[in-house]
Amino acid sequence: MDVDIISPKLLLKDFLKSIEGYKGLFFVVPIAIGIVMCLFLKGENKNAVEDFINSSLTSFVPIFATILSVYISWVFTKRSTRHEKERIQIFQETTNEIFVLIPLVLFAISAYFISHLSISQDLKFIPYIHQICKCARCVIDTIYYGLFVEIVLVIFMITKRSYIIIMNEIRLLEANK
């Protein structure tokens, strides 16, 4: 496997190549869902959604990515077959998506904390500053919700690639019988 895979520039390039047919899904849908959620979630509903997202970000996503990467590594070290080149390509794409997932989670958690910073009491009396802060909070909430949707889509892509790996393993086992 190529060592250059860890370079951020190559990670982004390979990730964009792996979502070639899904670019609209990966860039338009999270922004649209983020805007809709920011505009329509209020009060208790907003708190419930944010609690769900935070619990997902802080527990489920890292555990899922770790288990999946260990599993995929195990699959690749277990056997070598005639489909080695295809398996390495799928493994590289999945690894890229896992590496892309980590900063997305960190950015989403950061956006959550930034969106919950309180405005100074002195600034609340200046109307323009108060409006700018409200708009900034709405933008950060949109980014936060959009990043969560993006994370869900990346997890979907990782799961899809894992499914391909598992199906290839099953076919190879059946062919060897």
N, C-alpha and C positions, 0 to 999 in steps of 0.2 A: 504494500500500500504506500502511496506517495506521502512523504512527510510534509510537503507544501500544503496539504489539506488544512492545516491549522492556521495558515495565513488569513487574516480577516478579509483581505481583498479577494482571495480565491474562494473563501467561504461564501461571501456574498454573491460572487459570480456564479459559483456552482449552485447555490440556492436558487438564484433567479432562473438558471437554466432548468433546474428540476421542477419549477412551477410554471414552465413555459406556457402551457395551455390554460393555466389557472390565474394569470396575472390580474385579471379583472376581479376575480373572486378574492384574491389576497390583498388587493389594494383599495377597491371600491367598497366592497361589502363591510369591512370593519369600520371604515369612516362613516358610512351611512348608518350602520347600527349604532355606532358611538353617538352620532348626532341625535338620532331618534331617542336613545336612552337618556341622553343629557336633557333633552327638551321635555320628555314626558314623565320621567321618574321624579317624584316629589315625596317628601316626608318619610313615612315608615317604609314605603316600597323601596325608596332609594337606599335607605339604611340596610334593609334586608338584602337587596341585590349586592351592595358593597360588601356586606359581611360574607355573603356566599363567594364572591370573587376573591376576597382576601384569603378566606380559608382554602380555596382552590389553589391560589397562587403560592401560598406559603407551605402547603403540605402535599397536595396531589401532584402538581406538575413536576417538581424535582424528583419525587419518588418514582413517578412514572418514567421519566427520562432515564433515570439511573437503572431501573430494572430492565427497561427496554434495551439500553446500550449493552448491559451485561449479557442479556439473552442473545442479542445479535452477535456479539463477540464470540459467545459460546458456539453458536451455529457455524461461524466461519472457521473456528479452530477445530471443530469436530471432524470435518471431512473436506477433502478436496475432490472436485469433480470436473467433468468436462465443461461445466457452465461457470468456471472460476471467474472469467472476465465479467460476465453479467452479474455474478454475486458481488464482486468487488465494487462494481459501479453502484449497485443498489446500496451496499454498505456505506460507500462514500457519501451518497446522497442523504441517507438516513443520519449519518454522523453529522453532516453539515446542518441538517435540520435541528438536530439536538443542540449543536453549538449556537445556532440562531435562536433557539428557544430560551437559552439562559439569559442573554441580554434583554430579550423581550419581557421576561418575568421581572428582571431588575428594574427596567424602565416603568413597567406597570405599577410596581410597588412604590417607586419614587413618585410617580404621578399621583398616586393615592395620597401619600403624605403631603405633597405640595398642595393638593387641592383642599386639604383640611387645615392648612395654616390659617390662623385667624388674622383679620385685618385689625391694625392698631386702632384703638378708640379715637385717637387724635385724627386719624385719616378718615374716619367714618363721617365726619362733619363736612368734609370737602367733597361736594357732589361729583366732580369729575373723577377724582381718585377712586371714590367708592364705586362708580360705574365701571371704571377700567378694571378694578379688582374683581367685580362681579363677572365681567366678560372674560377675564383671564381664567377665573375659576371654571366657567362654563367650557372654555377651550380645553383646559386641563382635564376636566371630567370626560369630555369627548375623547381625548387622547387615551385616557385610562380605560374607558369602555371599549374603544377601538382596539387597543393593545390586547385586551382580554379575548376579544373575538379572534384576533390574529393568532394568539397563542392556541386557542381551540383549533383553528385551521391547521396550524403547524403540527399539533398533536394528531390531527386526522391524517395528515400526510405521512407522519412517522408510522402510524398504525397501518396505513395502506401499504407502505413499503414492507413492513413486518409481515403482513399477510402474504405479499408476493414471495418473500423469503420462505415462509412456512409452506406455502403451496409448492414451491420448487423443491423443497426438502421432501415433501410427501411424494411428489412425482418421481424423484430420484430413488426413494426407497421402494416404490412400486416397480420401477424399471429394473431394480437390482434383484427382485424376487424371482 
